[in-house]
Amino acid sequence: MRILIIAALPLLGGCLAKTAIGVATAPVKVASKMVDWTTTSQDEADRNYGRKLRKQEAREGRERREAERRCRRDPEACGADYR
């Protein structure tokens, strides 16, 4: 039985070292993940800003088309700026 345990020690050494490294680096990994979640990269900010602009332009386009439809139906209700 002792021989089996002694023979297994070299095999377990790498396993124990890997576990020790994993335990030591875990706080660093958690902290870096937290910073990544709380901050926004420039690429993410640009993408979000572009999405916001596209939604705004789509909304303005819908509102403009609806106003043009209303003016075609009743030109007097549109005001003096409608031809």
N, C-alpha and C positions, 0 to 999 in steps of 0.2 A: 504494500500500500504506500509506504514511504517513497519507494522508487517511482511510483506513478505520479505522486505529488511533485517530487523533485524534477521529473521529466516534463511535467506540465508548466513549471515556473517560467521557462523561456518563452513559451507560447503566450502565457498570460501577461508577461511584462509589457508587451506592446499594447495590449488591451488596457492595462492599468495606466500606462503613460498617455494613451489617447483620451481616456476618461479624465485624467488630471488636467490635460490641456483644455479639454472641453469645459470643465468646471471653471478653470481660470479665465477663459475667454468669454464665458457666458455674459458677465455684466457688461463687457465692452460691446458685444453684439446687441444686447438689449438696448443699451444707451444709443447706439448708432441707429437702430431701427426706430426708436422714439424720435430722434432728431429728424430722420427722414420723413416720418409721418407728420411732424409739426411744421416743417418748412416746405416751401414751394420752390421748385427750381425755375429758372428763367424759361425753360422750354415748356413747363407746365403752365406758367403764367401766360405765356404767349398763346398757347393753345386755348386756355380758358377765355382770354380776351377776344380771340378770333371767334370763338363759339358765341360769346355774348354779342359781338357786333353782328354776326350773321342772323341771330334771332331778332335783334332790334331792327335790322334792315327788312327782314321778312314781315315783321309786324307793321312797320311803316308802309311797306308796299301794299299789304292788305287794306290798311286804313285809307291809303290814297285811292286804290281801286274802288273801294266802297263809297268814298266821297264823290268820285267821278260818276258812279252809277246813280247816286242820289241827285247829282246836278243834271244829269241827262233827263231824269224823270221830271224834275221840277227846277228849271233854271232860275226862277225868281227867288228860290229859297237859298241859293248859293251865294248871293252877294254880287257886288260890282266886279270882283276880280275874275269871274267866270265869263268866258266869251261865248 
